[in-house]
Amino acid sequence: MKINFIDLKAQYQEYKQEIDSEVLEVFTNAQFIGGEKLNTLEKNLATYIGSKYAIGCSSGTDALLLSLMALGIGSGDEVITTPFTFIATAEVIAFLGAKTVFVDIEEDSYNIDPKKIEDVITDKTKLIMPVSLYGQCADMDAINEIASKYDIPVIEDACQSFGATYKDKKSCNLSTIGCTSFFPSKPLGAYGDGGAIFTNDDELAIKIRMLLNHGQNERYKHKYIGINGRLDAVQAAILNVKLKYFDNEVKTRDEIGSRYSELLKDSDVITPKIAEFNSSVFAQYSIRVKDRETMIEKLSLKEIPTAVHYPVPLHLQEAFENLGYKKGDFPISEEVSTQIMSLPMSPYLKQEEQDFIVQAIKGN
Ligand SMILES: Cc1ncc(COP(=O)(O)O)c(C=O)c1O
């Protein structure tokens, strides 16, 4: 049985006619940057999330970078985040010359532990940046409460959680700014790189729009030093089609994720724990196993693809050596990173494939 880790080919076949026609329209009209496709997408994204503004941009990484730039984060500032995430989260902090201050994760959600945040707040702390990992939101109320006590903004790195809900509110609309990624394998994926920034703040929205277009307020008048961080019209056209069907896909993802957990509940593996106030989009369906290498090998013998998100926490990465952290500083992140592994997951995973995967996990 040939199982895909994520089945993007099946998804394309499902929406092919509409996607092809939308993309051809962009080619025919030759409006490749900005224009009606992007405007429509931004309107649709804002409606979907319930935020005042949605701003398309070139990637999730650039969404984070632009948001930090808009908040004026730079040299001498400290930004609090989790070491158990994709490198982009902390990369943008370092890129702007600010200092990353890590806080360990919760054992259950794998997201930043709000109870440990206050311990590291100093007068240099300028931002808290939780990550909603694997498609489940961080405990945003608890984080926002701390942030408002110290008058610090919060950016939700929602690159894996577009479509998830927290206490009936949508991820991306839970803090000062929400940032997501449309990398092809994300729950809402483009056919190339893409991302979006969400906010309800008028001034931030205006500034972010300028920053992603070289800091221009009008053509060749540059108010800020910015970047080229635009989302192109082809990606916007594709995302417009996929967004129409996204709620269905989220529902199917939830059914598949819940079915994995049900089928694996009497096994030795630890399945994801979704808080009762959260719904996850299962960007990854990640389990914890004692002996990960043996499990990966066992599954690969049956041609079941797996992945590890993430094998080395950021505080132990060579690139962050200068921060001076050492092994043992964030024990939960360190332990989880040795045990975590992701199973095939997409709305197109068939029941018989899922049964085969579960059998393989439980078998000898
Ligand atoms: C948690 C997290 N943050 C940031 C990013 C960066 O997004 P992109 O790949 O679109 O730049 C990703 C994507 O992999 C991510 O998973």
The ligand as an SDF file (V2000), in Angstrom:
LIG
                    3D

 16 16  0  0  0  0  0  0  0  0999 V2000
    5.6460   27.2830   13.5170 C   0  0  0  0  0  0  0  0  0  0  0  0
    6.0980   27.8260   12.2090 C   0  0  0  0  0  0  0  0  0  0  0  0
    6.5210   29.0980   12.1440 N   0  0  0  0  0  0  0  0  0  0  0  0
    6.9160   29.6500   10.9760 C   0  0  0  0  0  0  0  0  0  0  0  0
    6.9210   28.9330    9.7950 C   0  0  0  0  0  0  0  0  0  0  0  0
    7.4110   29.5700    8.5470 C   0  0  0  0  0  0  0  0  0  0  0  0
    6.4950   29.5430    7.4920 O   0  0  0  0  0  0  0  0  0  0  0  0
    6.9960   29.5500    5.9700 P   0  0  0  0  0  0  0  0  0  0  0  0
    7.5710   28.2250    5.6690 O   0  0  0  0  0  0  0  0  0  0  0  0
    5.7700   29.8390    5.1800 O   0  0  0  0  0  0  0  0  0  0  0  0
    7.9890   30.6510    5.8510 O   0  0  0  0  0  0  0  0  0  0  0  0
    6.4790   27.6050    9.8140 C   0  0  0  0  0  0  0  0  0  0  0  0
    6.4400   26.8200    8.5720 C   0  0  0  0  0  0  0  0  0  0  0  0
    6.9720   25.7850    8.4090 O   0  0  0  0  0  0  0  0  0  0  0  0
    6.0610   27.0370   11.0470 C   0  0  0  0  0  0  0  0  0  0  0  0
    5.6580   25.7620   11.1160 O   0  0  0  0  0  0  0  0  0  0  0  0
  1  2  1  0
  2  3  1  0
  2 15  2  0
  3  4  2  0
  4  5  1  0
  5  6  1  0
  5 12  2  0
  6  7  1  0
  7  8  1  0
  8  9  2  0
  8 10  1  0
  8 11  1  0
 12 13  1  0
 12 15  1  0
 13 14  2  0
 15 16  1  0
M  END
$$$$
